[in-house]
Amino acid sequence: MKRKITQQLIDWKNRPDHKPLILQGARQVGKTYILEEFGRQHYKNYIKVSLDLVPDVRNFLKDNINPLEIIAYLETLYNVRIIPHDTLVILDEIQDCKRALLALKYFQEDYPQYDVVARETSRIRKKLKKSRKKSFHIR
């Protein structure tokens, strides 16, 4: 499935000074699908880290946000080599792990050679949940 965002992702990848990317959007619109497809087509390999499903990674990030140590940890956990410019790292459901968001800053500042993309479900969902708590049912 070809989408408009694909060319934007390619442009991001080809920029020599690209920063970690955060892809935001509503639930169930294909954000993860497009990132995995982008990883398959434009990188030698990719790794998807589901921060909502893998508590080990969240626990690791509580004490450590050094990019090189994160890369080494992910390589060990997923038994894969993460090679700069050849491996896409997808951090899925990053809104569930604030420390992962902070780590993106250090990837940008100290290790921009790693291609890191984060996927975040729109904050609208959280606002809706809060507003539902204040609502009441009328008969």
Secondary structure, DSSP 8 states (H G I E B T S, - for coil): ---HHHHHHHHHHH-TT---EEEEE-TTSSHHHHHHHHHHHHSSEEEEEETTT-HHHHHHHHH---HHHHHHHHHHHHT----TTTEEEEEETGGG-HHHHHHHHHHHHH-TTSEEEEEEE-THHHHHHHHHHH-----
